[in-house]
Structures are given as structure tokens and as C-alpha cells.
Amino acid sequence: MEHMNVDTMGCTETEESSGAMKWSEMDLSHVNLNQNLSNWPHQLSTRSFDSSPFPVDPVLNSRVSLWFGDILALSVDGLTQTTNETVDTLPEHILTRSGAAYLTEIRHQLRSIRTGEARTVASHPNLPCRDLVLTVTPKYSEKHRTAAETALFSCYRSVLERACEKNMDCVAIPTLHKGGCTTTTTPTGTSSAFPDELAAHVAIRTVRRWLEQGHSSPRLVILAVTDHNLFQLYTSLMVSYFPRDSLHENYACSRLSIPDIGDEEGAPWLPDRKIRIFSNPAGGAHSKKGEEGGGGNPSFAHHPKNLNLNLNGCGGEDYTEEGDGDGIMEQLNKDFLQMKEDVDKERLIVNGRKRRSLSSLNETERHIAIEIETKERQERILRRARTEDLSSIERTGCIFRNGVDRWGRHLVIVVGKWFRPEAVDLDKAFLYLVRLLDEINGPYCVVYYHTCTGGENRPSLRWMRAVYDNMEYRFKKNLKSLLIVHPTMWTKVLCWWFTTFMAPAIKLKLHNIAGLEELYSTVEPSQIQVPAFISEHDITINGYAGVAYSHTHSAASTPVSS
């Protein structure tokens, strides 16, 4: 498979698999790093780093490729393209090969895609890929640059996540900011394009961070560029993010600035996310002492190693000043003693949504920013659910999968008596539930046995609200019914209050089940596991009707002894 020759960069070889040459094998002898630096005079006077934040890694260099030419000349598992939120448009070169009927089919299948999200669909026979990865790129305005940059990062990150989920060996990603809705009208009426350099930083940095995190799939990420000037820009940045020798590392120290390195996932670096540490938040004698004496080192006083908050209430120097400072330090100590690792994290769990200032955004951009933050949080939860050791929750037996109901929907069983909030890790319990629902990935029904539960088995309303708020939309949508077996008056009142004021979307899905006989009208006895203590309790309040029904209609049931 031939591709466009680029003599200046030495990309003239023909690859047999995907058609793209790996970055580690690309000829860079004609790249003049000094000339590249001369285009950024603000970088020449100082070096942002003493050593490169992205060290040489031959393995990572062999898993990324920079392609110049038509992306349809590649043969890959995943081909990335842009669309809009209503999925009623595709790039012209894709429509030419696939036809309008393919677009109609995609739109019917996906219905909509949010900005910053990526979805996969089966490819068209005329396209050189197994799957088509569609994403919606953000609009750009200089006033809301951070929101646009974050959304573009989410596009690239979501593409890689979909490629990993589909176990793609090779995925090709074009310059996303050049496709879809990449311009917007400013208040002055002028059109503002997404800056090439900013977009290139986001693209390459996100790929670098993804590969650094040890993801085995995709094995090869191809960044495809069609514009010659943009290709040169990408090359200079690839040298910085994917250096191949010490010369490249030294170049990166001057070429990159602190904001360019992003966070551990490649998301934009924001100044307001920096941790601020003060030697004495309460003010007073200790801070004055540091300010007055000659020869003092102000920066030393603000170093975290030299702060002593006396969190355990014994030993060390305690900052207890008069006035408002007492309240501040008292609250800090209280938070730490209660194991509140991060006050912002606590606020996120309680309210189910990040409470960061979005006052500078208009209504549409605020909605997009909140959606992106919510999606990122849910993706982190899903990654934890898939990777963490949750055997401690599994051993309790309080949550497990069973058979299917009479409509073929999977059953998730919750045994209230075996669930003790004080004795289990509630975070892991939530992650275990997410793992079960992710494995089902379809319609399901929850059967909650409230039988013989007491106050020690009741989780807090705050935790229940947090579970609902942090649950992915697909899990909420796939829930078809919630059956509460042997409810009490307390349960009925609580459920009414919760579904009325917190989760009205599931109100019509909730059903109180008085006994096993009524439960078996929804679920075949052979499809559901009923612990012995529940059967015994049902006999005491409803007689042998439920057990007899189970014995009659299920060969797996144990005969009823008289």
C-alpha cells in the first residue's frame, strides 16, 4: 500500500500492515530543531525544565505513528472521524465511499453523541477499517479556551478508550480540530478557528499519557495529518513528547512549557487546580514571626514538610491562634480525624457533581462542561470497577447476579440482611455493583430482599443518593424494575421519599412484593436464588403458598417437609 512521499521527513517506505511507519523507525535526520525553536522566541530565553518531563521510551515510540497523507490509504481496525451531536453529517470523503444510506444507518443506531464523546459503529465495506469511531469536537472561542481544550482532550481520550474496549490493534486518528464544528462566532462577529498548536499539543500529549499508563490496546496509534505545515508542527511536538535520544529531551526542555505537560491523563493544566499551602492559615504569631526576623526564608515556611497541624492532637507544635483561626484549624483537624482525604472529593461524593466555578461560561458551554466532567468521573469509576480487587464484597454475598425474569432480563440480587454499611467498604460496594451492571450491559431487574433487616443494615440516604448520581446513564436506563421483597412501613416511606425527591425517574419501576408467591409471578423459581432464612420468614407471614409454588413449578426446588 503506497502513501504520499515526504522527502523532507524521510517517510518514503511502504509498510505492510497498517501502511504507517512507526515513530521509532521514522527518519528525522532532516529535522532542524534549532530552526523549530527559532519560531518560538519566548522559549529561547529560559528553560521550563531541567530534565525532560517525557523521557526517552523506545517501547512507546514503537506504538505511535505520524502519518502524512490520506487517512483512507491506511488499513486499520479503527478509523476516527468527526460528526455533530445529532449524527447527521460525516466528512465528504467518507460519504463518497459509504453513501448516504450508511449515514442514515449510523444515525438510527447512535441517535446522538455528546461533545467530547466517542462512539463506535461497524464499518462500511468500502472503508479500510473494522470499526468507525465517531466523535464530536468542540467549538472554540478564546474567551472559553479552557473549556474547548478540555473538550478536545475528551475527544482524543474517548477515542482511545473505545479502541481499548473494542480490543483494536491499530487505530487512526486525524486532526480532529480540523473536522466537524471547529469554529465559532465571537461577539465581534469574526470566526475563530481552533489554534493548530494548541490542538496538536492536546492530541500528542493525550496519546503519550495513554500509552504511559500501560494500556495494551491499541497496539499502534496513528496520528494522521494532511496539511504540510501542520505535519511539520506535529513533527516538532512529537520530538518533544516522544523523544528518541538525549538531544530530543534537551529540545523538549525549551520547547515545552509547564501547561503543555497537562495532568497524568493528558488533560489541560489549570492554574486554579494548583494546591495552595500556607504556613499558618489562621494567621497570627507564628506567621508574624516568620515575616519579621531577618534572614528568614519565606519559601521554607510554606514548604509542606515544615507544616505541623498536630492532626492527632499530640506532639509537635499546634497552631492555635485567637480569633477566626481557631475555627479554621478546628475544622481542618476534624476533617483529617474523620479521614476526609480531600474536601473537594467529599463534596463530589455528596452532591454527585463537581462544584467548580463555571460562572465565566454561558449556558450552553456550562452544560457542555458539566457533561464532560460527569463523563470523566464516570469513566474513572468504571476503570476502577474493572481493575480493583473487590473480592471482599463478593465474599459477603450481599450483591450477586442470578438468572433472568420472565421477560429475559438479567437479575441482580441484593440481600439486605447481609449488607452491613459499618463493616464493608462502601466505595467498593458501589464499584462491585458497577462491575456487575457493566458485565450485564443490557436490561436488568434488581430484586432487593428486605427480609429481617435492621438498623445496622441500612445505608445512609447520602450514600444512596451518591450511588444514583454517580451511576452511568446507561445503567439507569437499563434498569427495568426494582422489586422490594418483604417491605416494611419504614421501607415504603423511604422509597416514596427517595423516588419523589431524589430519583423520580425510577418511581414507576419500583414495586413492593409482599411474598415469594408474588415474586414468582415475575421470576421463575428456578431462575432465582432465595436464601433459606427468607423462605422461612415468608412461611411465617404468608404460609406455605410461596414455597409450595416453588416446589410445583421448579424441578430444582427442595420438596416441602410437613
C-alpha positions as CSV (number, residue, x, y, z in Angstrom):
1,M,0.0,0.0,0.0
2,E,1.6,3.2,-1.2
3,H,1.3,6.6,0.6
4,M,2.3,10.1,-0.1
5,N,6.0,10.7,-0.2
6,V,7.5,13.3,2.1
7,D,11.1,13.6,1.1
8,T,11.9,16.3,3.7
9,M,11.0,14.0,6.5
10,G,12.2,10.8,5.0
11,C,8.8,9.0,5.1
12,T,9.2,7.0,1.8
13,E,8.9,3.4,3.0
14,T,5.9,1.3,2.4
15,E,4.5,-0.6,5.4
16,E,2.8,-3.9,5.0
17,S,0.3,-3.9,7.9
18,S,-1.4,-0.6,8.6
19,G,0.6,1.2,6.0
20,A,2.1,3.7,8.5
21,M,5.7,3.8,9.7
22,K,6.3,3.7,13.4
23,W,7.7,6.8,15.0
24,S,10.7,4.9,16.2
25,E,11.6,4.0,12.6
26,M,10.9,7.4,11.0
27,D,13.9,9.2,9.5
28,L,14.4,12.5,11.4
29,S,17.8,13.4,10.0
30,H,16.4,16.4,8.1
31,V,14.6,17.9,11.1
32,N,16.3,21.1,12.2
33,L,15.5,21.5,15.9
34,N,17.2,24.9,16.1
35,Q,15.1,26.2,13.3
36,N,12.0,24.9,15.1
37,L,12.9,26.7,18.2
38,S,13.5,30.0,16.4
39,N,9.8,30.0,15.7
40,W,9.1,30.3,19.4
41,P,11.4,33.1,20.6
42,H,9.6,33.2,24.0
43,Q,11.1,29.8,24.7
44,L,14.7,30.7,24.0
45,S,15.4,32.8,27.0
46,T,14.6,30.2,29.6
47,R,14.2,26.5,30.0
48,S,11.0,25.4,31.6
49,F,12.5,22.1,32.8
50,D,15.9,20.9,34.0
51,S,15.1,17.5,32.5
52,S,12.5,16.4,30.0
53,P,9.1,15.6,31.5
54,F,8.8,12.9,28.8
55,P,11.9,10.7,28.9
56,V,13.0,8.5,26.0
57,D,11.0,5.3,25.9
58,P,11.6,3.0,22.9
59,V,8.6,0.9,23.6
60,L,6.2,3.9,23.5
61,N,8.0,5.2,20.4
62,S,7.2,1.9,18.6
63,R,3.5,2.2,19.5
64,V,2.8,5.6,17.8
65,S,3.0,6.7,14.2
66,L,2.8,10.1,12.4
67,W,1.2,9.7,9.0
68,F,1.2,12.3,6.2
69,G,-1.4,11.7,3.6
70,D,-4.9,10.4,3.0
71,I,-6.2,8.6,6.1
72,L,-8.2,6.2,3.9
73,A,-5.0,4.9,2.5
74,L,-4.4,3.2,5.8
75,S,-5.7,-0.3,6.8
76,V,-6.6,-0.2,10.4
77,D,-9.1,-1.7,13.0
78,G,-10.5,1.7,14.0
79,L,-10.8,4.8,11.8
80,T,-11.7,8.0,13.6
81,Q,-13.9,10.7,12.1
82,T,-15.9,13.7,13.3
83,T,-19.6,14.3,13.2
84,N,-22.1,16.5,15.0
85,E,-24.3,15.8,18.1
86,T,-27.3,14.7,16.0
87,V,-25.1,12.4,13.8
88,D,-26.5,13.7,10.6
89,T,-23.2,14.5,8.9
90,L,-19.9,12.8,8.0
91,P,-16.8,14.1,6.2
92,E,-17.2,14.2,2.5
93,H,-14.5,11.6,1.7
94,I,-16.3,9.1,4.0
95,L,-19.7,9.8,2.4
96,T,-18.3,9.4,-1.1
97,R,-17.2,5.9,-0.3
98,S,-20.1,4.8,2.0
99,G,-23.1,6.6,0.6
100,A,-26.0,8.4,2.3
101,A,-27.7,5.1,3.4
102,Y,-24.7,4.3,5.7
103,L,-25.1,7.7,7.4
104,T,-28.8,7.0,7.9
105,E,-28.0,3.6,9.4
106,I,-25.4,5.2,11.8
107,R,-27.8,7.9,12.9
108,H,-30.5,5.4,13.6
109,Q,-28.1,3.3,15.7
110,L,-26.4,6.1,17.7
111,R,-29.2,8.7,17.7
112,S,-26.9,11.3,19.3
113,I,-23.3,11.8,20.5
114,R,-22.3,14.4,23.1
115,T,-19.5,16.8,22.6
116,G,-16.3,15.2,23.7
117,E,-17.7,11.7,23.5
118,A,-16.7,8.9,21.1
119,R,-18.9,6.1,19.9
120,T,-18.1,3.1,17.6
121,V,-20.1,1.6,14.8
122,A,-19.5,-1.2,12.3
123,S,-17.6,0.0,9.3
124,H,-18.9,0.1,5.7
125,P,-17.4,-2.5,3.3
126,N,-15.9,0.4,1.2
127,L,-13.9,1.7,4.2
128,P,-10.5,0.3,5.1
129,C,-11.3,-0.4,8.7
130,R,-13.2,-2.8,11.0
131,D,-15.0,-0.1,13.0
132,L,-15.7,3.6,12.6
133,V,-15.0,5.7,15.7
134,L,-17.2,8.9,15.7
135,T,-16.6,11.8,18.0
136,V,-18.0,15.4,18.3
137,T,-15.4,18.1,18.5
138,P,-16.0,21.3,20.5
139,K,-16.4,24.9,19.3
140,Y,-13.6,27.3,20.1
141,S,-13.5,30.8,21.4
142,E,-10.6,32.5,23.0
143,K,-12.8,33.6,25.9
144,H,-13.6,30.0,26.8
145,R,-10.3,28.4,25.7
146,T,-10.0,26.1,28.7
147,A,-13.5,24.5,28.1
148,A,-12.7,24.0,24.4
149,E,-9.3,22.5,25.2
150,T,-10.8,20.1,27.8
151,A,-13.5,19.0,25.4
152,L,-10.9,18.3,22.7
153,F,-8.9,16.3,25.2
154,S,-12.0,14.3,26.0
155,C,-12.4,13.5,22.3
156,Y,-9.0,12.0,21.9
157,R,-9.2,10.2,25.3
158,S,-12.6,8.8,24.5
159,V,-11.4,7.5,21.1
160,L,-8.6,5.7,22.8
161,E,-10.9,4.2,25.4
162,R,-13.3,3.0,22.7
163,A,-10.4,1.5,20.8
164,C,-9.3,-0.3,24.0
165,E,-12.8,-1.6,24.7
166,K,-13.1,-3.0,21.2
167,N,-9.6,-4.5,21.5
168,M,-8.4,-2.7,18.4
169,D,-4.8,-3.5,17.3
170,C,-4.4,-0.2,15.4
171,V,-6.5,3.0,15.4
172,A,-6.0,6.0,13.1
173,I,-6.9,9.5,14.4
174,P,-6.9,12.5,12.1
175,T,-6.5,16.1,13.2
176,L,-9.9,16.3,15.0
177,H,-9.9,20.1,15.3
178,K,-9.9,20.3,11.5
179,G,-13.1,18.3,11.2
180,G,-16.7,18.9,12.5
181,C,-17.7,22.2,14.2
182,T,-14.3,23.7,14.9
183,T,-15.2,27.4,14.5
184,T,-17.5,29.7,16.4
185,T,-18.6,33.3,16.0
186,T,-17.2,35.7,18.5
187,P,-19.1,38.6,20.0
188,T,-17.5,40.8,17.4
189,G,-18.8,38.6,14.6
190,T,-15.5,37.1,13.5
191,S,-14.8,33.4,13.2
192,S,-12.2,31.9,15.4
193,A,-10.5,28.6,14.4
194,F,-9.1,26.2,16.9
195,P,-5.4,27.0,17.1
196,D,-3.3,24.4,15.4
197,E,-0.6,24.4,18.0
198,L,-3.0,24.1,20.9
199,A,-4.8,21.2,19.3
200,A,-1.6,19.5,18.4
201,H,-0.4,19.6,22.0
202,V,-3.7,18.1,23.2
203,A,-3.6,15.3,20.6
204,I,0.0,14.2,21.1
205,R,0.1,14.7,24.8
206,T,-3.1,12.6,25.3
207,V,-1.7,9.8,23.3
208,R,1.6,9.9,25.2
209,R,-0.2,9.8,28.6
210,W,-2.5,7.0,27.4
211,L,0.5,4.8,26.4
212,E,2.4,5.7,29.6
213,Q,-0.5,4.3,31.7
214,G,0.3,0.8,30.4
215,H,-2.8,0.2,28.2
216,S,-2.1,-2.8,25.9
217,S,-4.6,-1.7,23.3
218,P,-4.5,-0.2,20.8
219,R,-1.0,-1.5,20.0
220,L,-0.4,1.2,17.4
221,V,-1.9,4.8,17.4
222,I,-1.6,6.6,14.1
223,L,-1.9,10.4,14.1
224,A,-2.8,11.3,10.5
225,V,-2.1,14.8,9.1
226,T,-2.9,16.1,5.6
227,D,-1.6,19.6,5.8
228,H,2.2,20.0,5.2
229,N,2.6,22.9,7.7
230,L,0.6,21.1,10.3
231,F,2.7,18.0,9.7
232,Q,5.9,20.0,10.4
233,L,4.3,21.3,13.7
234,Y,3.3,17.7,14.7
235,T,6.8,16.5,14.0
236,S,8.4,19.2,16.2
237,L,6.0,18.3,19.0
238,M,6.4,14.5,18.6
239,V,10.1,15.1,19.1
240,S,9.2,16.7,22.5
241,Y,6.6,14.2,23.7
242,F,8.2,11.1,22.1
243,P,12.0,11.9,22.2
244,R,14.3,9.3,20.7
245,D,17.6,10.5,22.2
246,S,19.1,12.9,24.7
247,L,19.1,15.7,22.1
248,H,15.4,15.5,21.7
249,E,15.0,15.5,25.5
250,N,17.1,18.7,25.7
251,Y,15.0,20.2,23.0
252,A,11.8,19.4,24.9
253,C,13.1,21.4,27.9
254,S,12.9,24.6,25.9
255,R,10.1,23.7,23.5
256,L,7.5,22.7,26.2
257,S,6.1,24.9,28.9
258,I,4.6,23.8,32.2
259,P,1.0,24.0,30.9
260,D,1.9,21.8,27.9
261,I,2.5,18.7,30.0
262,G,-1.0,18.5,31.4
263,D,-2.0,16.2,34.2
264,E,-1.4,12.4,34.5
265,E,-4.1,11.7,31.8
266,G,-3.1,14.5,29.5
267,A,-6.0,16.8,30.5
268,P,-5.3,20.6,30.3
269,W,-3.3,22.1,33.2
270,L,-5.3,24.7,35.0
271,P,-3.8,27.3,37.4
272,D,-6.8,27.2,39.7
273,R,-6.2,23.5,40.4
274,K,-2.8,24.1,42.0
275,I,-2.6,23.2,45.7
276,R,-2.1,26.3,47.8
277,I,-0.2,25.7,51.1
278,F,0.2,28.4,53.8
279,S,2.5,28.2,56.8
280,N,-0.4,29.3,59.0
281,P,-3.9,29.6,57.5
282,A,-5.1,31.2,60.8
283,G,-2.5,34.0,60.7
284,G,-1.1,35.3,64.0
285,A,2.1,34.9,66.0
286,H,3.8,32.2,64.0
287,S,3.3,33.8,60.7
288,K,4.4,37.1,62.0
289,K,7.5,35.6,63.4
290,G,8.4,34.3,60.0
291,E,7.8,37.7,58.4
292,E,9.7,39.8,60.9
293,G,13.0,38.3,61.7
294,G,15.9,39.0,59.4
295,G,17.5,36.2,57.4
296,G,14.2,34.2,57.3
297,N,13.3,32.1,54.3
298,P,9.7,32.7,53.3
299,S,9.6,29.8,50.9
300,F,10.8,27.5,53.5
301,A,7.9,28.4,55.8
302,H,5.5,27.5,53.1
303,H,7.0,24.1,52.3
304,P,4.6,21.2,53.2
305,K,7.3,19.3,55.1
306,N,7.5,22.2,57.5
307,L,3.8,22.4,58.3
308,N,2.7,20.8,61.6
309,L,-1.0,20.8,62.1
310,N,-0.9,18.4,65.0
311,L,-3.7,16.3,63.4
312,N,-3.5,13.6,66.0
313,G,-3.7,16.0,68.9
314,C,-0.4,15.0,70.5
315,G,3.2,16.1,70.0
316,G,4.5,18.8,67.7
317,E,3.7,22.5,67.5
318,D,0.0,23.2,67.3
319,Y,-1.3,26.3,65.5
320,T,-4.0,27.5,67.9
321,E,-4.4,31.2,67.5
322,E,-7.0,33.6,68.7
323,G,-9.9,34.8,66.7
324,D,-11.2,33.1,63.5
325,G,-8.1,30.9,63.2
326,D,-9.4,28.6,65.9
327,G,-12.4,27.7,63.8
328,I,-10.3,27.1,60.7
329,M,-7.8,24.8,62.3
330,E,-10.5,23.0,64.3
331,Q,-12.4,22.2,61.1
332,L,-9.2,21.0,59.4
333,N,-8.3,18.7,62.3
334,K,-11.8,17.4,62.4
335,D,-11.8,16.6,58.6
336,F,-8.5,14.8,58.9
337,L,-9.6,12.8,62.0
338,Q,-12.7,11.7,60.1
339,M,-10.4,10.5,57.3
340,K,-11.6,13.1,54.8
341,E,-8.7,12.8,52.4
342,D,-9.9,15.6,50.1
343,V,-12.7,18.1,51.0
344,D,-13.4,18.6,47.3
345,K,-13.7,14.9,46.8
346,E,-16.1,14.7,49.7
347,R,-18.2,17.4,48.1
348,L,-18.2,15.5,44.9
349,I,-19.4,12.3,46.5
350,V,-22.1,14.1,48.5
351,N,-23.5,16.2,45.7
352,G,-22.8,13.9,42.8
353,R,-21.3,16.7,40.8
354,K,-18.1,18.8,40.8
355,R,-18.7,22.3,42.3
356,R,-16.1,24.3,40.5
357,S,-16.8,27.8,39.3
358,L,-18.4,27.9,35.8
359,S,-19.6,31.5,36.1
360,S,-17.5,32.6,33.2
361,L,-19.2,30.3,30.8
362,N,-22.5,30.8,29.0
363,E,-25.4,28.4,29.5
364,T,-24.5,26.1,26.6
365,E,-20.8,26.0,27.5
366,R,-21.7,25.4,31.1
367,H,-23.9,22.5,30.2
368,I,-21.1,21.0,28.0
369,A,-18.5,21.5,30.7
370,I,-20.7,19.8,33.3
371,E,-21.4,16.9,30.9
372,I,-17.8,16.4,30.2
373,E,-16.9,16.4,33.9
374,T,-19.6,13.9,34.7
375,K,-18.5,11.6,31.9
376,E,-14.9,11.8,33.0
377,R,-15.9,11.0,36.6
378,Q,-18.0,8.0,35.4
379,E,-15.2,6.7,33.2
380,R,-12.8,6.8,36.2
381,I,-15.3,4.9,38.3
382,L,-15.7,2.3,35.5
383,R,-11.9,1.8,35.2
384,R,-11.7,1.3,39.0
385,A,-14.6,-1.2,38.9
386,R,-12.9,-3.2,36.2
387,T,-9.4,-3.3,37.8
388,E,-9.7,-3.1,41.6
389,D,-9.8,-6.2,43.9
390,L,-13.4,-6.4,45.0
391,S,-13.3,-9.9,46.4
392,S,-14.2,-8.6,49.9
393,I,-17.6,-7.5,48.7
394,E,-18.1,-10.7,46.7
395,R,-17.5,-12.8,49.7
396,T,-20.3,-11.1,51.7
397,G,-22.8,-12.4,49.2
398,C,-25.0,-9.3,49.6
399,I,-24.8,-8.5,45.9
400,F,-24.7,-11.0,43.1
401,R,-26.1,-11.9,39.7
402,N,-28.7,-14.6,39.2
403,G,-30.8,-15.8,36.3
404,V,-33.4,-13.9,34.3
405,D,-37.0,-12.9,34.9
406,R,-40.0,-14.0,32.7
407,W,-39.1,-11.3,30.1
408,G,-35.5,-12.5,29.8
409,R,-34.0,-9.6,31.8
410,H,-31.0,-10.3,34.0
411,L,-31.4,-10.4,37.7
412,V,-29.2,-8.6,40.2
413,I,-29.9,-9.8,43.8
414,V,-29.3,-7.6,46.9
415,V,-29.7,-9.3,50.3
416,G,-30.3,-6.6,52.8
417,K,-29.5,-8.7,55.9
418,W,-26.0,-9.5,54.6
419,F,-25.2,-5.9,53.9
420,R,-23.6,-4.0,56.8
421,P,-22.5,-0.5,55.9
422,E,-20.3,-0.2,59.0
423,A,-18.4,-3.4,58.2
424,V,-17.8,-3.1,54.5
425,D,-16.1,-0.5,52.3
426,L,-19.0,1.4,50.7
427,D,-16.8,2.6,47.8
428,K,-16.0,-1.0,46.9
429,A,-19.6,-2.0,47.3
430,F,-20.6,0.7,44.7
431,L,-17.7,-0.4,42.4
432,Y,-18.8,-4.0,42.7
433,L,-22.3,-3.0,41.6
434,V,-20.9,-1.1,38.7
435,R,-18.9,-4.1,37.7
436,L,-21.9,-6.3,37.7
437,L,-24.0,-3.9,35.6
438,D,-21.1,-3.4,33.2
439,E,-20.9,-7.1,32.7
440,I,-24.6,-7.4,32.0
441,N,-24.6,-4.4,29.7
442,G,-28.3,-4.8,28.9
443,P,-31.8,-4.7,30.5
444,Y,-31.8,-6.0,34.1
445,C,-34.1,-6.2,37.2
446,V,-33.0,-5.7,40.8
447,V,-34.5,-7.9,43.5
448,Y,-33.9,-6.5,47.0
449,Y,-34.6,-8.8,49.9
450,H,-35.5,-6.6,52.8
451,T,-36.3,-9.6,54.9
452,C,-35.2,-9.5,58.5
453,T,-33.1,-6.3,58.1
454,G,-32.4,-4.0,61.0
455,G,-30.9,-0.6,61.6
456,E,-27.3,-2.0,61.1
457,N,-28.2,-2.9,57.5
458,R,-29.4,0.5,56.4
459,P,-27.1,2.7,54.3
460,S,-27.3,6.4,54.7
461,L,-29.5,8.4,52.3
462,R,-26.4,10.4,51.4
463,W,-24.7,7.2,50.1
464,M,-27.8,6.1,48.3
465,R,-28.0,9.5,46.6
466,A,-24.3,9.4,45.7
467,V,-24.7,5.9,44.1
468,Y,-27.6,7.2,42.0
469,D,-25.8,10.4,41.0
470,N,-22.6,8.7,40.0
471,M,-24.3,5.8,38.1
472,E,-23.9,6.0,34.3
473,Y,-27.0,6.9,32.4
474,R,-27.0,3.5,30.5
475,F,-27.2,1.7,33.9
476,K,-30.2,3.8,34.9
477,K,-31.8,3.3,31.5
478,N,-31.3,-0.5,31.5
479,L,-33.0,-0.8,34.9
480,K,-36.4,-2.1,34.1
481,S,-37.8,-2.9,37.6
482,L,-36.8,-2.7,41.2
483,L,-38.6,-5.4,43.3
484,I,-38.5,-5.0,47.1
485,V,-39.4,-8.2,48.8
486,H,-41.0,-8.1,52.3
487,P,-41.0,-4.3,52.6
488,T,-41.8,-2.7,55.9
489,M,-43.6,0.6,56.5
490,W,-40.2,2.3,57.0
491,T,-39.0,1.0,53.6
492,K,-42.2,2.1,51.8
493,V,-41.9,5.6,53.3
494,L,-38.2,5.8,52.5
495,C,-38.7,4.6,48.9
496,W,-41.5,7.1,48.4
497,W,-39.4,9.9,49.6
498,F,-36.3,8.9,47.6
499,T,-38.2,8.4,44.3
500,T,-40.2,11.6,44.8
501,F,-37.4,14.0,45.7
502,M,-34.1,12.3,44.6
503,A,-34.8,9.8,41.8
504,P,-38.2,10.4,40.2
505,A,-37.1,8.6,37.0
506,I,-37.3,5.2,38.8
507,K,-40.6,5.8,40.6
508,L,-42.7,3.8,38.2
509,K,-40.1,1.0,38.2
510,L,-40.3,0.3,41.9
511,H,-42.7,-2.5,43.1
512,N,-43.3,-3.7,46.6
513,I,-43.5,-7.5,46.8
514,A,-45.4,-8.9,49.8
515,G,-44.2,-12.5,49.5
516,L,-42.4,-15.2,47.4
517,E,-45.6,-16.2,45.7
518,E,-46.0,-12.8,44.2
519,L,-42.3,-12.7,43.4
520,Y,-42.6,-16.0,41.4
521,S,-45.2,-14.3,39.2
522,T,-42.4,-12.2,37.9
523,V,-39.4,-14.6,38.2
524,E,-39.4,-18.4,37.6
525,P,-38.4,-20.2,40.9
526,S,-35.6,-21.9,39.0
527,Q,-34.1,-18.6,37.9
528,I,-33.7,-17.0,41.3
529,Q,-31.8,-17.9,44.5
530,V,-33.8,-17.5,47.7
531,P,-31.7,-17.8,50.9
532,A,-33.2,-20.2,53.5
533,F,-33.9,-17.5,56.1
534,I,-36.1,-15.7,53.6
535,S,-38.2,-18.8,52.8
536,E,-38.6,-19.4,56.5
537,H,-39.7,-15.9,57.1
538,D,-42.1,-16.0,54.2
539,I,-43.7,-19.1,55.7
540,T,-44.3,-17.4,59.0
541,I,-46.2,-14.4,57.4
542,N,-47.7,-15.9,54.2
543,G,-47.9,-19.6,54.9
544,Y,-46.6,-22.3,52.6
545,A,-48.1,-20.8,49.4
546,G,-44.8,-19.4,48.1
547,V,-42.7,-22.4,48.9
548,A,-45.4,-24.8,47.5
549,Y,-45.5,-22.7,44.3
550,S,-41.7,-23.0,44.1
551,H,-41.8,-26.8,44.6
552,T,-44.6,-27.2,42.0
553,H,-43.1,-25.0,39.2
554,S,-39.3,-25.7,39.6
555,A,-37.6,-29.0,39.4
556,A,-34.7,-27.5,41.2
557,S,-36.7,-26.8,44.3
558,T,-36.4,-28.8,47.5
559,P,-39.6,-30.6,48.5
560,V,-41.5,-29.1,51.3
561,S,-41.4,-31.1,54.5
562,S,-44.5,-31.3,56.6
